Amino acid sequence: MKIDFILPDIGEGIVECELVEWRVQEGDAITEDQPVADVMTDKALVEITSMYTGVISKLHYQQGDIAKVHQPLFEIEVESDPSGESPTPVEMPQETPTDAVQPPPEPQTAALCSKPVASPAVRRLAREMQINLTDVKGSGKNGRIYKEDVQAHLKPQVTAQQTREPIRGIKALMAKQMQASASSIPHFTYVEEIDVTELEKVRAALKPGLEAQGIRLSLMPFFIKSLSLTLTHYPLLNSQVNEDCTEIIYQSDHNIGFAADTPAGLLVPNIKRVQDLSLYEIARQLAELVDAARQGKLTNPQMKGGTITLSNIGVLGGTVATPIINAPEVAIAALGKIQTLPRFNEQGEVEARKIIQVSWSGDHRVLDGATMARFCNHWKSYLEDPVSMLAHLR
């Protein structure tokens, strides 16, 4: 008996997800609880497992398509349902005649057929506008025609060809968060110059020992650990504001996030309880999170619960930035690239020093410039004199 496997509720109000990868193919025999697909929500990568044992008879979506929650994901042929009775085939729901709900995508070969790929609502619009859909160039995947394509067909053709790309998944979440943060939080920026010459010497001394254990040591673990030490003295920077900004919530743990540039977009995982971690543990967790981010395998717990964020624009060549706060946090720093620049020493002599610019953005509802300056100077003292950190390390 053939039945449809319904994409279950993934949680947190998610209604759709991107089909990242099929773990099975049509004709494959599978067992209950076997992974069948990986899907990407706007929060994390989720593994979908089968509730049945049987043979895959049809996959309703292709890689890259958007699957709907509570809609058929694939068809499976089973001997009987888990209750022991003959399973009742689940019929495909009738498509709602609106552009807001897209029908299950046609196979890739559909674009090669003579019949244009479009929803019933789009076909009805084309009939009303007396447009032959075979004359319309679809902007969707496999040439799918959308309402905007039909409307644009009547407008004068522009010389430059336009390409449209839907904003989905992580990129959509980032767009919503950044827009909400920038529009609701009064930002102010504080920029400081930090001499990391001595810190680089310490890193170079520790590097061989950690590399022997398979850990690459950059300056980032030092920035993260020294930031945690500073937060102990300035807990306001590790606080959060409730939605209507009537309360300040002080966080006991230092869950320090860092921005990771990945093929899926900007991701901000965080290292939990940095106040209890050694430099080695921070370097190891940092490497693990970066690898997971680049492979698209970050989990919700790894992305949630951050209390303050560092963004390293320097790896791409920038020096100064005005980063947007990762709400509900109250501060974020952008680390610029390290430059070798001439500076005067205590004897008035010019030396070549390694200098980095750090740009802080603060929530002006909670922080003022004086507090940010004192906080940054305290943090800077650890970085410019790394030996002073030793008495505070745990």
C-alpha positions in Angstrom: 0.0 0.0 0.0 1.4 3.4 -1.0 1.0 6.3 1.5 2.4 9.8 1.8 4.9 10.7 4.5 3.8 14.1 5.9 6.5 16.6 6.8 6.1 16.9 10.6 5.9 20.1 12.7 9.6 21.1 13.1 8.7 23.5 15.9 8.8 27.2 16.8 6.1 28.1 14.3 8.1 27.0 11.3 5.8 26.5 8.2 8.4 25.8 5.5 12.0 24.7 5.0 14.5 24.2 2.2 15.2 20.6 1.1 19.0 20.6 1.4 19.8 16.9 0.7 17.9 13.6 0.1 19.5 10.7 2.0 17.5 8.2 -0.1 16.4 7.8 -3.7 13.2 6.4 -5.3 13.2 2.7 -5.1 15.3 2.5 -1.9 14.2 0.2 0.9 14.2 2.0 4.2 13.4 1.2 7.8 11.7 3.1 10.6 13.8 5.9 12.1 16.2 5.9 9.2 17.3 9.4 8.1 15.7 10.3 4.8 16.5 14.0 4.3 18.2 17.1 5.6 16.2 20.3 5.6 17.2 23.9 6.5 14.8 26.1 8.4 15.5 29.8 9.1 17.2 28.7 12.3 19.2 25.5 11.8 19.7 22.3 9.8 17.2 19.5 10.7 17.4 15.8 10.0 14.1 14.1 9.0 13.7 10.4 9.8 11.0 8.0 8.5 8.2 6.8 10.6 7.7 3.7 8.4 9.5 0.7 7.0 9.0 0.2 3.2 10.2 1.3 -0.2 10.4 4.9 -1.4 8.1 5.2 -4.4 8.2 8.9 -5.0 10.1 12.0 -3.8 7.8 15.1 -3.9 10.6 17.6 -3.8 14.1 18.1 -5.3 17.2 19.5 -3.7 16.8 23.3 -3.2 13.0 23.2 -3.3 10.9 24.7 -0.4 8.9 22.0 1.4 5.8 22.9 3.4 5.1 21.6 6.9 2.1 19.3 7.1 2.4 18.6 3.4 3.6 15.3 1.8 7.3 15.0 1.6 7.7 11.6 -0.1 5.6 8.6 -1.0 6.4 5.2 0.5 5.1 1.7 -0.2 4.5 -0.3 3.0 2.9 -3.6 3.9 0.8 -2.1 6.8 0.7 0.9 9.0 2.1 0.9 12.5 -1.4 0.1 14.0 -1.5 -3.2 12.0 -4.3 -2.0 9.8 -4.0 -1.3 6.1 -2.8 2.3 5.8 -5.1 4.7 4.2 -3.4 6.6 1.4 -3.0 10.3 2.1 -4.3 12.4 -0.7 -2.5 15.4 -1.9 -4.3 18.5 -0.7 -6.0 20.7 -3.3 -3.9 23.7 -4.1 -5.2 27.0 -2.7 -5.6 29.5 -5.6 -3.2 32.1 -4.2 0.4 33.0 -4.9 1.1 32.8 -1.2 1.1 29.0 -1.3 3.2 27.3 -4.0 2.3 23.8 -5.3 4.9 21.0 -4.9 7.6 21.7 -7.5 7.6 19.7 -10.8 10.6 17.5 -11.6 13.5 19.2 -13.3 12.4 17.8 -16.6 9.2 19.8 -16.4 11.0 22.8 -17.7 11.8 20.9 -20.9 8.1 20.2 -21.6 5.9 22.3 -23.8 3.6 23.2 -20.9 4.8 26.2 -19.0 5.4 25.7 -15.2 3.1 27.9 -13.3 0.5 27.7 -10.5 -3.3 27.8 -11.2 -3.4 31.4 -9.8 -0.7 32.5 -12.3 -2.5 30.7 -15.2 -5.7 32.5 -14.3 -4.0 35.9 -14.2 -2.4 35.2 -17.6 -5.8 34.3 -19.1 -7.3 37.5 -17.6 -4.5 39.6 -19.2 -4.8 37.6 -22.4 -1.1 36.5 -22.3 0.2 33.2 -23.7 2.4 31.7 -21.0 4.6 30.1 -23.5 5.8 33.7 -24.4 6.6 34.5 -20.7 10.1 33.9 -19.3 9.9 32.4 -15.8 12.2 33.7 -13.2 11.8 30.7 -10.8 13.6 27.4 -10.6 13.2 25.2 -13.7 11.6 28.2 -15.4 8.6 28.4 -13.1 6.5 31.5 -13.9 5.4 33.8 -11.1 2.8 36.6 -11.0 5.6 39.2 -11.3 6.8 37.5 -14.5 3.4 37.8 -16.1 3.0 41.5 -15.1 6.5 42.3 -16.2 5.8 40.8 -19.6 3.5 43.7 -20.5 6.1 46.3 -19.5 8.7 47.6 -22.0 11.7 45.3 -22.0 14.8 46.7 -20.4 18.3 46.4 -21.9 19.9 44.8 -18.9 18.7 41.3 -17.9 17.5 41.0 -14.3 17.9 38.0 -12.1 15.8 37.4 -9.1 16.8 35.3 -6.1 14.5 34.5 -3.2 15.7 35.4 0.3 15.3 32.2 2.2 16.6 30.3 5.2 19.5 31.8 7.2 19.6 34.9 4.9 15.9 35.6 5.5 16.4 35.3 9.3 19.4 37.5 9.3 17.6 40.2 7.2 14.7 40.2 9.7 16.9 40.4 12.7 19.2 43.1 11.4 16.2 45.2 10.3 14.5 44.9 13.6 17.7 45.6 15.5 18.7 48.6 13.5 15.2 50.1 13.6 14.5 49.5 17.3 17.9 50.0 19.0 19.6 53.4 19.2 23.2 52.5 18.2 26.4 54.4 19.0 29.9 53.5 17.9 33.2 53.7 19.9 36.5 53.0 18.1 39.8 52.2 19.8 43.3 51.3 18.7 44.9 48.3 20.3 48.6 47.3 20.1 48.8 43.5 19.9 52.5 43.2 19.4 53.2 41.5 22.7 50.0 39.4 22.3 51.2 38.1 18.9 54.5 37.0 20.6 52.5 35.0 23.2 50.4 33.4 20.5 53.5 32.5 18.5 55.0 30.8 21.6 51.9 28.8 22.4 51.1 27.9 18.8 53.4 24.8 18.3 52.0 23.1 21.4 48.4 23.5 20.4 49.1 22.6 16.7 50.6 19.4 18.0 47.2 18.6 19.4 45.4 19.5 16.2 44.3 23.0 17.3 45.0 26.1 15.2 45.7 29.0 17.5 44.7 32.5 16.2 44.4 35.7 18.2 40.6 35.2 18.5 40.7 32.9 21.6 42.7 35.7 23.4 40.2 38.3 22.4 37.4 36.1 23.6 39.0 35.1 27.0 40.1 38.6 27.8 36.6 39.9 26.9 35.2 37.4 29.5 37.6 38.7 32.1 36.5 42.2 31.4 32.8 41.4 31.6 33.3 40.3 35.2 34.1 43.9 36.0 31.5 45.4 33.7 28.4 43.1 33.9 26.2 45.7 32.2 27.9 44.8 28.9 26.8 41.2 29.4 23.1 42.2 30.0 20.0 42.1 27.9 16.9 44.3 27.6 13.4 43.0 27.7 11.1 43.6 24.7 9.5 46.9 25.9 12.8 48.1 27.5 11.5 48.2 31.0 14.1 45.8 32.6 17.8 45.1 32.3 18.5 41.3 32.6 22.0 40.5 33.8 23.4 37.3 32.4 25.6 35.1 34.7 27.3 33.2 31.9 29.5 34.8 29.3 28.2 33.2 26.1 30.4 35.0 23.6 29.3 34.9 19.9 31.4 35.4 16.9 30.3 36.1 13.3 31.1 33.4 10.8 31.0 34.1 7.0 29.6 30.9 5.4 28.1 29.9 2.0 24.7 30.0 3.6 25.2 33.6 4.9 26.2 35.3 8.1 25.9 32.9 11.1 26.6 33.8 14.7 27.3 30.8 16.9 28.5 31.3 20.5 30.9 29.7 22.9 29.1 28.9 26.2 30.4 29.8 29.7 33.6 31.3 28.5 34.4 32.4 32.1 35.0 28.7 33.0 37.1 27.8 29.9 40.8 27.8 29.2 42.5 29.2 26.1 42.9 25.7 24.8 39.2 24.9 25.3 38.1 28.1 23.7 40.4 27.5 20.7 39.0 23.9 20.3 35.4 25.0 20.5 36.0 27.9 18.2 37.5 25.5 15.5 34.6 23.1 15.9 31.9 25.8 15.6 33.6 27.3 12.5 33.7 23.9 10.8 30.1 23.2 11.7 29.0 26.7 10.3 30.8 26.2 7.0 29.3 22.8 6.6 25.8 24.1 7.5 25.6 21.8 10.5 25.1 24.3 13.3 22.4 23.3 15.8 19.9 25.6 17.5 21.6 25.4 20.9 24.9 26.5 19.3 23.2 29.6 17.8 21.0 30.6 20.8 21.8 32.1 24.1 24.6 34.6 23.1 25.3 37.5 25.5 27.8 39.6 23.5 29.3 39.3 20.0 32.7 39.7 18.3 32.8 40.2 14.5 36.2 39.8 12.8 36.0 41.9 9.6 39.8 42.0 9.5 40.0 38.6 7.9 38.5 40.3 4.8 40.7 43.3 5.0 38.6 46.0 6.8 39.8 48.2 9.6 36.8 50.2 10.9 33.1 49.2 10.9 29.7 50.1 12.5 28.4 46.7 13.4 24.7 46.2 14.1 23.9 44.8 17.6 22.7 41.2 17.7 19.5 41.8 19.8 18.7 41.3 22.6 22.4 41.8 23.4 23.6 45.3 24.1 27.0 45.4 22.5 29.0 44.1 19.6 32.6 44.6 18.4 34.1 44.5 15.0 37.8 43.5 14.9 39.8 45.1 12.0 42.8 43.7 10.3 46.2 43.8 12.0 48.5 46.4 10.5 52.2 47.0 11.1 52.4 50.7 11.7 55.0 53.2 13.1 54.4 54.2 16.8 56.5 56.1 19.4 57.8 54.1 22.3 58.4 55.5 25.9 61.8 56.8 24.9 60.3 58.7 22.0 61.7 56.4 19.4 59.7 55.1 16.4 59.0 51.4 16.4 57.1 49.1 14.1 54.1 47.8 16.1 51.2 45.5 15.2 48.0 47.6 15.5 44.3 46.6 15.3 41.3 48.9 15.2 38.3 47.7 17.2 34.8 49.2 16.6 32.2 48.8 19.3 28.5 49.4 18.8 26.4 49.9 22.0 22.8 50.1 22.9 22.4 53.7 23.9 19.2 52.8 25.9 21.5 51.0 28.4 25.1 52.1 27.8 26.7 55.5 27.5 30.0 56.5 25.9 31.9 56.8 29.2 31.0 53.2 30.3 31.9 51.9 26.9 35.3 53.7 27.0 36.1 52.4 30.5 35.1 48.9 29.5 37.2 48.9 26.3 40.2 50.3 28.1 40.0 47.5 30.6 39.8 44.9 27.8 42.6 46.7 26.0 44.9 46.4 29.0 44.7 42.6 29.0 45.4 42.5 25.2 48.4 44.9 25.3 49.9 43.3 28.4 48.9 39.6 28.0 51.0 38.6 31.1 48.5 40.6 33.2 45.8 38.1 32.2 47.7 35.2 33.9 46.6 36.1 37.4 42.9 36.0 36.3 42.9 32.8 34.1 41.0 29.8 35.3 
